[in-house]
Amino acid sequence: MAKRSFPLSKVYGLLEPGPVVLLTTEHKGKPNVMAMSWHTMMEFEPPLVGCVVSNRDFSFAALRATRQCALNIPTAEMAENVVRCGNSSGRRMDKFQSFGLTPVPASLISVPLVAECYANLECRVVDTRLVNRYNFFVLEVVKAWIEPACKNPQTIHHRGRGVFMVAGATIKLPSKMK
């Protein structure tokens, strides 16, 4: 089988690192939710997550000003609302209300969590050195919540241009990692 050249504009869909998350922020009394898939694990303990939030996004100013957010991990059942959050701006609407999402208080940050998500990660911005150049924030997860009843969550993964993959199958192989 001969390989063929692949458009650079589509490389993102090959390397997409993890599930689409709902990033929540709050600034000046206004909570917001945005869909985000440009994130990556950077360290295990403490858990550090790098993420890109465009300076055109309404959440950018809130994240920069408050230095806190939550990463809320939805399941495939929430896919339509996740896409709706990604296709609209918090400048013009309350996404929690518009898309039937339930804000719940976090324990260590002043940003709401999304109740419908199976996992919620409370985060603080710990490094902004790459924000001006790449819109890249480094977050430290300071508290994590998980729904114990959700045993094998099927997460959604953005492949680009409105295409998503649903993950969920798990395999276990021998590993020397702890």
Phi and psi in degrees as GROMACS dihedral restraints (atoms count N, CA, C in turn):
[ dihedral_restraints ]
;  ai    aj    ak    al  type     phi  dphi    fc
    3     4     5     6     1   -92.6    20    10
    4     5     6     7     1   132.9    20    10
    6     7     8     9     1   -79.7    20    10
    7     8     9    10     1   156.3    20    10
    9    10    11    12     1  -124.0    20    10
   10    11    12    13     1   160.8    20    10
   12    13    14    15     1   -61.1    20    10
   13    14    15    16     1   145.9    20    10
   15    16    17    18     1  -123.1    20    10
   16    17    18    19     1   134.8    20    10
   18    19    20    21     1   -63.0    20    10
   19    20    21    22     1   132.2    20    10
   21    22    23    24     1   -60.2    20    10
   22    23    24    25     1   -30.1    20    10
   24    25    26    27     1   -66.1    20    10
   25    26    27    28     1   -12.8    20    10
   27    28    29    30     1  -108.8    20    10
   28    29    30    31     1     2.5    20    10
   30    31    32    33     1   -58.7    20    10
   31    32    33    34     1   -36.5    20    10
   33    34    35    36     1   -48.6    20    10
   34    35    36    37     1   -43.3    20    10
   36    37    38    39     1   -65.1    20    10
   37    38    39    40     1   -21.6    20    10
   39    40    41    42     1   -82.5    20    10
   40    41    42    43     1   -33.7    20    10
   42    43    44    45     1  -104.5    20    10
   43    44    45    46     1     0.1    20    10
   45    46    47    48     1   -42.1    20    10
   46    47    48    49     1   121.5    20    10
   48    49    50    51     1   -82.3    20    10
   49    50    51    52     1   -27.5    20    10
   51    52    53    54     1  -166.9    20    10
   52    53    54    55     1  -170.1    20    10
   54    55    56    57     1   -69.1    20    10
   55    56    57    58     1   151.3    20    10
   57    58    59    60     1   -64.8    20    10
   58    59    60    61     1   135.7    20    10
   60    61    62    63     1  -119.9    20    10
   61    62    63    64     1   160.7    20    10
   63    64    65    66     1  -103.0    20    10
   64    65    66    67     1   111.1    20    10
   66    67    68    69     1   -87.2    20    10
   67    68    69    70     1   123.8    20    10
   69    70    71    72     1  -109.8    20    10
   70    71    72    73     1   143.2    20    10
   72    73    74    75     1  -137.8    20    10
   73    74    75    76     1   168.3    20    10
   75    76    77    78     1  -150.7    20    10
   76    77    78    79     1   131.8    20    10
   78    79    80    81     1  -147.0    20    10
   79    80    81    82     1   130.9    20    10
   81    82    83    84     1    54.6    20    10
   82    83    84    85     1    41.5    20    10
   84    85    86    87     1    76.5    20    10
   85    86    87    88     1     6.7    20    10
   87    88    89    90     1  -114.3    20    10
   88    89    90    91     1   107.4    20    10
   90    91    92    93     1   -76.5    20    10
   91    92    93    94     1   152.4    20    10
   93    94    95    96     1  -145.0    20    10
   94    95    96    97     1   155.9    20    10
   96    97    98    99     1  -130.4    20    10
   97    98    99   100     1   131.7    20    10
   99   100   101   102     1  -133.5    20    10
  100   101   102   103     1   146.1    20    10
  102   103   104   105     1   -80.9    20    10
  103   104   105   106     1   138.0    20    10
  105   106   107   108     1  -145.3    20    10
  106   107   108   109     1   134.7    20    10
  108   109   110   111     1  -126.0    20    10
  109   110   111   112     1    -2.0    20    10
  111   112   113   114     1   -93.7    20    10
  112   113   114   115     1    81.5    20    10
  114   115   116   117     1  -145.3    20    10
  115   116   117   118     1   159.8    20    10
  117   118   119   120     1  -153.5    20    10
  118   119   120   121     1   143.8    20    10
  120   121   122   123     1   -70.8    20    10
  121   122   123   124     1   138.7    20    10
  123   124   125   126     1  -118.3    20    10
  124   125   126   127     1   -27.1    20    10
  126   127   128   129     1  -155.1    20    10
  127   128   129   130     1   151.7    20    10
  129   130   131   132     1   -82.1    20    10
  130   131   132   133     1   -56.5    20    10
  132   133   134   135     1  -137.7    20    10
  133   134   135   136     1   119.4    20    10
  135   136   137   138     1   -68.0    20    10
  136   137   138   139     1   151.9    20    10
  138   139   140   141     1   -65.0    20    10
  139   140   141   142     1   122.7    20    10
  141   142   143   144     1  -115.8    20    10
  142   143   144   145     1   135.4    20    10
  144   145   146   147     1  -125.8    20    10
  145   146   147   148     1   129.0    20    10
  147   148   149   150     1   -96.5    20    10
  148   149   150   151     1   141.5    20    10
  150   151   152   153     1  -148.2    20    10
  151   152   153   154     1   152.8    20    10
  153   154   155   156     1  -107.5    20    10
  154   155   156   157     1   124.2    20    10
  156   157   158   159     1  -124.8    20    10
  157   158   159   160     1   116.0    20    10
  159   160   161   162     1   -59.2    20    10
  160   161   162   163     1   141.4    20    10
  162   163   164   165     1   -69.9    20    10
  163   164   165   166     1    -5.5    20    10
  165   166   167   168     1   -87.1    20    10
  166   167   168   169     1   -15.8    20    10
  168   169   170   171     1   -77.4    20    10
  169   170   171   172     1   143.4    20    10
  171   172   173   174     1   -58.5    20    10
  172   173   174   175     1   -33.9    20    10
  174   175   176   177     1   -69.9    20    10
  175   176   177   178     1   -22.1    20    10
  177   178   179   180     1   -57.1    20    10
  178   179   180   181     1   -50.9    20    10
  180   181   182   183     1   -62.5    20    10
  181   182   183   184     1   -40.0    20    10
  183   184   185   186     1   -65.7    20    10
  184   185   186   187     1   -43.9    20    10
  186   187   188   189     1   -64.3    20    10
  187   188   189   190     1   -42.3    20    10
  189   190   191   192     1   -66.5    20    10
  190   191   192   193     1   -41.4    20    10
  192   193   194   195     1   -74.3    20    10
  193   194   195   196     1   -43.9    20    10
  195   196   197   198     1   -93.5    20    10
  196   197   198   199     1   -21.5    20    10
  198   199   200   201     1    58.6    20    10
  199   200   201   202     1    35.1    20    10
  201   202   203   204     1  -151.5    20    10
  202   203   204   205     1   152.6    20    10
  204   205   206   207     1  -163.6    20    10
  205   206   207   208     1   175.5    20    10
  207   208   209   210     1  -127.9    20    10
  208   209   210   211     1   141.4    20    10
  210   211   212   213     1  -103.8    20    10
  211   212   213   214     1   114.3    20    10
  213   214   215   216     1  -108.8    20    10
  214   215   216   217     1   125.3    20    10
  216   217   218   219     1  -102.4    20    10
  217   218   219   220     1   109.6    20    10
  219   220   221   222     1   -85.9    20    10
  220   221   222   223     1   164.6    20    10
  222   223   224   225     1  -102.0    20    10
  223   224   225   226     1   171.4    20    10
  225   226   227   228     1   -58.1    20    10
  226   227   228   229     1   -27.6    20    10
  228   229   230   231     1   -61.4    20    10
  229   230   231   232     1   -22.1    20    10
  231   232   233   234     1   -96.4    20    10
  232   233   234   235     1     5.8    20    10
  234   235   236   237     1   -53.4    20    10
  235   236   237   238     1   -44.8    20    10
  237   238   239   240     1   -62.3    20    10
  238   239   240   241     1   -42.5    20    10
  240   241   242   243     1   -69.2    20    10
  241   242   243   244     1   -33.6    20    10
  243   244   245   246     1   -62.5    20    10
  244   245   246   247     1   -46.0    20    10
  246   247   248   249     1   -65.1    20    10
  247   248   249   250     1   -39.2    20    10
  249   250   251   252     1   -60.8    20    10
  250   251   252   253     1   -41.4    20    10
  252   253   254   255     1   -61.9    20    10
  253   254   255   256     1   -38.4    20    10
  255   256   257   258     1   -73.3    20    10
  256   257   258   259     1   -23.3    20    10
  258   259   260   261     1   -98.6    20    10
  259   260   261   262     1    10.7    20    10
  261   262   263   264     1  -137.9    20    10
  262   263   264   265     1   164.0    20    10
  264   265   266   267     1  -112.3    20    10
  265   266   267   268     1   138.2    20    10
  267   268   269   270     1   -71.0    20    10
  268   269   270   271     1    -9.9    20    10
  270   271   272   273     1   -64.3    20    10
  271   272   273   274     1   -31.9    20    10
  273   274   275   276     1  -109.6    20    10
  274   275   276   277     1    -5.5    20    10
  276   277   278   279     1  -155.8    20    10
  277   278   279   280     1   161.1    20    10
  279   280   281   282     1   -93.2    20    10
  280   281   282   283     1   104.3    20    10
  282   283   284   285     1   -68.0    20    10
  283   284   285   286     1   -32.1    20    10
  285   286   287   288     1   -57.5    20    10
  286   287   288   289     1   -51.6    20    10
  288   289   290   291     1   -68.5    20    10
  289   290   291   292     1   -45.6    20    10
  291   292   293   294     1   -63.0    20    10
  292   293   294   295     1   -33.3    20    10
  294   295   296   297     1  -111.7    20    10
  295   296   297   298     1    14.9    20    10
  297   298   299   300     1    65.0    20    10
  298   299   300   301     1    34.0    20    10
  300   301   302   303     1   -95.3    20    10
  301   302   303   304     1   143.8    20    10
  303   304   305   306     1  -102.5    20    10
  304   305   306   307     1   114.5    20    10
  306   307   308   309     1   -78.9    20    10
  307   308   309   310     1   133.1    20    10
  309   310   311   312     1  -126.6    20    10
  310   311   312   313     1   146.6    20    10
  312   313   314   315     1   -65.4    20    10
  313   314   315   316     1   141.8    20    10
  315   316   317   318     1   -85.0    20    10
  316   317   318   319     1   170.0    20    10
  318   319   320   321     1   -97.1    20    10
  319   320   321   322     1   -31.2    20    10
  321   322   323   324     1  -117.6    20    10
  322   323   324   325     1    -6.5    20    10
  324   325   326   327     1  -130.7    20    10
  325   326   327   328     1   162.8    20    10
  327   328   329   330     1  -102.8    20    10
  328   329   330   331     1    48.0    20    10
  330   331   332   333     1  -127.1    20    10
  331   332   333   334     1   137.8    20    10
  333   334   335   336     1   -73.2    20    10
  334   335   336   337     1   149.8    20    10
  336   337   338   339     1   -97.0    20    10
  337   338   339   340     1   161.0    20    10
  339   340   341   342     1   -99.8    20    10
  340   341   342   343     1   113.3    20    10
  342   343   344   345     1   -59.7    20    10
  343   344   345   346     1   -35.3    20    10
  345   346   347   348     1   -71.9    20    10
  346   347   348   349     1   -15.4    20    10
  348   349   350   351     1   -79.0    20    10
  349   350   351   352     1   146.2    20    10
  351   352   353   354     1   -77.7    20    10
  352   353   354   355     1   -18.6    20    10
  354   355   356   357     1  -142.1    20    10
  355   356   357   358     1   147.7    20    10
  357   358   359   360     1  -136.9    20    10
  358   359   360   361     1   132.9    20    10
  360   361   362   363     1  -120.6    20    10
  361   362   363   364     1   115.5    20    10
  363   364   365   366     1   -82.0    20    10
  364   365   366   367     1   129.1    20    10
  366   367   368   369     1  -131.8    20    10
  367   368   369   370     1   150.4    20    10
  369   370   371   372     1  -122.2    20    10
  370   371   372   373     1   141.1    20    10
  372   373   374   375     1   -72.7    20    10
  373   374   375   376     1   125.0    20    10
  375   376   377   378     1  -114.8    20    10
  376   377   378   379     1    -9.2    20    10
  378   379   380   381     1  -153.5    20    10
  379   380   381   382     1   126.2    20    10
  381   382   383   384     1  -121.7    20    10
  382   383   384   385     1    14.5    20    10
  384   385   386   387     1   -61.0    20    10
  385   386   387   388     1   -25.6    20    10
  387   388   389   390     1  -103.4    20    10
  388   389   390   391     1     8.0    20    10
  390   391   392   393     1   -68.6    20    10
  391   392   393   394     1   -48.3    20    10
  393   394   395   396     1   -61.7    20    10
  394   395   396   397     1   -36.2    20    10
  396   397   398   399     1   -87.6    20    10
  397   398   399   400     1   -41.4    20    10
  399   400   401   402     1  -124.6    20    10
  400   401   402   403     1     1.8    20    10
  402   403   404   405     1    59.8    20    10
  403   404   405   406     1    31.7    20    10
  405   406   407   408     1  -103.8    20    10
  406   407   408   409     1   116.8    20    10
  408   409   410   411     1  -104.3    20    10
  409   410   411   412     1   143.8    20    10
  411   412   413   414     1  -107.4    20    10
  412   413   414   415     1   122.9    20    10
  414   415   416   417     1  -110.3    20    10
  415   416   417   418     1   142.6    20    10
  417   418   419   420     1  -106.1    20    10
  418   419   420   421     1   127.1    20    10
  420   421   422   423     1   -77.8    20    10
  421   422   423   424     1   118.5    20    10
  423   424   425   426     1  -102.9    20    10
  424   425   426   427     1   -15.5    20    10
  426   427   428   429     1  -158.0    20    10
  427   428   429   430     1   138.0    20    10
  429   430   431   432     1  -126.5    20    10
  430   431   432   433     1   140.1    20    10
  432   433   434   435     1  -126.4    20    10
  433   434   435   436     1   144.2    20    10
  435   436   437   438     1  -142.5    20    10
  436   437   438   439     1   145.8    20    10
  438   439   440   441     1   -85.7    20    10
  439   440   441   442     1   109.1    20    10
  441   442   443   444     1   -63.5    20    10
  442   443   444   445     1   -24.6    20    10
  444   445   446   447     1   -72.9    20    10
  445   446   447   448     1   -17.6    20    10
  447   448   449   450     1   -91.7    20    10
  448   449   450   451     1    91.6    20    10
  450   451   452   453     1   -77.6    20    10
  451   452   453   454     1   -44.2    20    10
  453   454   455   456     1  -130.4    20    10
  454   455   456   457     1    77.1    20    10
  456   457   458   459     1   -65.2    20    10
  457   458   459   460     1   137.5    20    10
  459   460   461   462     1   -97.2    20    10
  460   461   462   463     1   108.3    20    10
  462   463   464   465     1   -94.5    20    10
  463   464   465   466     1   161.5    20    10
  465   466   467   468     1  -107.3    20    10
  466   467   468   469     1   143.2    20    10
  468   469   470   471     1  -129.6    20    10
  469   470   471   472     1   124.7    20    10
  471   472   473   474     1   -76.8    20    10
  472   473   474   475     1   127.9    20    10
  474   475   476   477     1  -105.9    20    10
  475   476   477   478     1    -4.2    20    10
  477   478   479   480     1   109.1    20    10
  478   479   480   481     1   145.0    20    10
  480   481   482   483     1    51.5    20    10
  481   482   483   484     1    47.2    20    10
  483   484   485   486     1    79.9    20    10
  484   485   486   487     1     7.9    20    10
  486   487   488   489     1  -104.1    20    10
  487   488   489   490     1   132.8    20    10
  489   490   491   492     1  -128.8    20    10
  490   491   492   493     1   152.8    20    10
  492   493   494   495     1  -114.6    20    10
  493   494   495   496     1   143.0    20    10
  495   496   497   498     1  -104.4    20    10
  496   497   498   499     1   124.1    20    10
  498   499   500   501     1  -100.5    20    10
  499   500   501   502     1   160.4    20    10
  501   502   503   504     1   170.0    20    10
  502   503   504   505     1   -29.3    20    10
  504   505   506   507     1   -70.0    20    10
  505   506   507   508     1   138.0    20    10
  507   508   509   510     1  -122.9    20    10
  508   509   510   511     1   135.3    20    10
  510   511   512   513     1  -124.1    20    10
  511   512   513   514     1   152.9    20    10
  513   514   515   516     1  -124.9    20    10
  514   515   516   517     1   126.9    20    10
  516   517   518   519     1  -124.4    20    10
  517   518   519   520     1   156.1    20    10
  519   520   521   522     1   -59.9    20    10
  520   521   522   523     1   139.5    20    10
  522   523   524   525     1  -146.1    20    10
  523   524   525   526     1   143.6    20    10
  525   526   527   528     1   -91.8    20    10
  526   527   528   529     1    -5.3    20    10
  528   529   530   531     1   -75.0    20    10
  529   530   531   532     1   146.1    20    10
